[in-house]
Amino acid sequence: MFIRNWYHGLLNSILKYHVSLCSVKYYVISVFSLCYIMNFQKTVPSLHCVINAI
C-alpha cells in the first residue's frame, strides 16, 4: 500500500513537472514569436517555418 502511494505521488510530481516544462516552453516560444513579428514584420513566412520546425 505504501509503495503504491509513493509511486502515485512520484507519477503525479512528474506529470506536474512535465506540464510546467511545457508551459514554460510555449511561453518562451510565444514571447519569441511576438518579438519576431514586431521586429521583422516582413519575414512572417519564415516565422511560420520556425513554428512548424518546433
Rosetta blueprint (number, residue, H / E / L):
1 M L
2 F H
3 I H
4 R H
5 N H
6 W H
7 Y H
8 H H
9 G H
10 L H
11 L H
12 N H
13 S H
14 I H
15 L H
16 K H
17 Y H
18 H H
19 V H
20 S H
21 L H
22 C H
23 S H
24 V H
25 K H
26 Y H
27 Y H
28 V H
29 I H
30 S H
31 V H
32 F H
33 S H
34 L H
35 C H
36 Y H
37 I H
38 M H
39 N H
40 F L
41 Q H
42 K H
43 T H
44 V H
45 P H
46 S H
47 L H
48 H H
49 C H
50 V H
51 I H
52 N H
53 A H
54 I L
